[in-house]
Amino acid sequence: MSHAPTTLQERPTPAQAVATTSLSSRTLPRWAPLGFAAVAIVLGVGLGLVAGWHSRIQWGLLSALFFVAISYTVTTAVENKRQAKDRLATSVVWVCFVLAVVPLASLTWTTLSRGAKVVDGYFLTHSMAGVLGTEPGGGVYHALVGTLEQVGIATVISAPIGLLTAVYLVEYGKGALARAVTFFVDVMTGIPSIVAGLFILSIMLMAELKPSGLMGSLALTILMIPVVVRSTEEMLKLVPNELREASLALGIPKWRTILKVVLPTAIGGITTGVMLAIARIAGETAPIMLLVFGSQLINTNPFEGAQSSLPFYIWEQYKIGSEASYDRAWGAALVLIAFVMILNLVARGIARWKAPKTGR
């Protein structure tokens, strides 16, 4: 008795076909992007030198173009067009990342190298009282005190206002009032700092008030509130509605739900938003020039008399134009960057401490 040949056993299964195709297809090694980058740098620098270009920026842009072109061409030849398109998108992302990081790294390195020459205990604990701008010496203490007080007052005023405004817009806001508040917050987000300073200056002239750190803080508050509102609003929208519904289903009032459930859940993002707003106002110079006037002496009273600040001090020293003043300006810039970095580290610590604990 003869048996017919079983053709199904001779054909590979779909899984075997996929495995055979994947094993037989050619793929680039993992170090291929590094090789592409090295070749692109050599070609970019070489072509730049041949063309007579001595700018490193031009060399870098040429190298970036070569990197994208080489990645796409080699991947198309070795693998396939689908992988080449994926490699092209990845290469563009990496190029954009490098283009964004290089200026930041250059700025940080320049500030560190030039500011570290003068930043020491004396520089941080002395003012410019009795020191000529063209002479070495003096310190940044009076400007540091002014920045801490002005930014602190602005934060104390704007953080609660911004937080409550965001809670209203997310949890209660409906109708024309909510739309109007949202519109004015959007408008305030794009207000130049000089406009905020002029607004407070007009109030000072009408009320016959004198320059002080408080006036500068009020202008900084105008700049800080919309940033706090926008960041807090987005964080509150990320809180799942199921948490609100579960709390309300237990008979807990809405205000208590917001206080005990919504805000603790979003506290990390809210704190980060407040720190971003502080970083936004810490470097403002125009309102301080109009409303605080600057001072060479130490003034620890923000409610009376002229004060200085770190941004104003940097501008003031750079305007003098001497080698010593340039060093002090870079030193103050380094102190300002360190101030913002410390604030961000503190914010991250608070966010982790206050974040809701999750069980297994």
Stockholm file with secondary structure:
# STOCKHOLM 1.0

chainA/1-360         MSHAPTTLQERPTPAQAVATTSLSSRTLPRWAPLGFAAVAIVLGVGLGLVAGWHSRIQWGLLSALFFVAISYTVTTAVENKRQAKDRLATSVVWVCFVLAVVPLASLTWTTLSRGAKVVDGYFLTHSMAGVLGTEPGGGVYHALVGTLEQVGIATVISAPIGLLTAVYLVEYGKGALARAVTFFVDVMTGIPSIVAGLFILSIMLMAELKPSGLMGSLALTILMIPVVVRSTEEMLKLVPNELREASLALGIPKWRTILKVVLPTAIGGITTGVMLAIARIAGETAPIMLLVFGSQLINTNPFEGAQSSLPFYIWEQYKIGSEASYDRAWGAALVLIAFVMILNLVARGIARWKAPKTGR
#=GR chainA/1-360 SS CCCCCCHHHHSCCHHHHHHHHHHHSCCCCTTHHHHHHHHHHHHHHHHHHHTTCCCHHHHHHHHHHHHHHHHHHHHHHHSCHHHHHHHHHHHHHHHHHHHHHHHHHHHHHHHHHHHTTTCSHHHHHCCSTTCCTTSSCCCSHHHHHHHHHHHHHHHHHHHHHHHHHHHIIIIICCHHHHHHHHHHHHHHHTCCHHHHHHHHHHHHHHHTCCCCHHHHHHHHHHHHHHHHHHHHHHHHHTSCHHHHHHHHHTTCCHHHHIIIIIHHHHHHHHHHHHHHHHHHHHTCCHHHHHHTBCCSSCCCCTTSSCBCCHHHHHHHHHHHCSHHHHHHHHHHHHHHHHHHHHHHHHHHHHHHHHSCCCCC
#=GC SS_cons         CCCCCCHHHHSCCHHHHHHHHHHHSCCCCTTHHHHHHHHHHHHHHHHHHHTTCCCHHHHHHHHHHHHHHHHHHHHHHHSCHHHHHHHHHHHHHHHHHHHHHHHHHHHHHHHHHHHTTTCSHHHHHCCSTTCCTTSSCCCSHHHHHHHHHHHHHHHHHHHHHHHHHHHIIIIICCHHHHHHHHHHHHHHHTCCHHHHHHHHHHHHHHHTCCCCHHHHHHHHHHHHHHHHHHHHHHHHHTSCHHHHHHHHHTTCCHHHHIIIIIHHHHHHHHHHHHHHHHHHHHTCCHHHHHHTBCCSSCCCCTTSSCBCCHHHHHHHHHHHCSHHHHHHHHHHHHHHHHHHHHHHHHHHHHHHHHSCCCCC
//
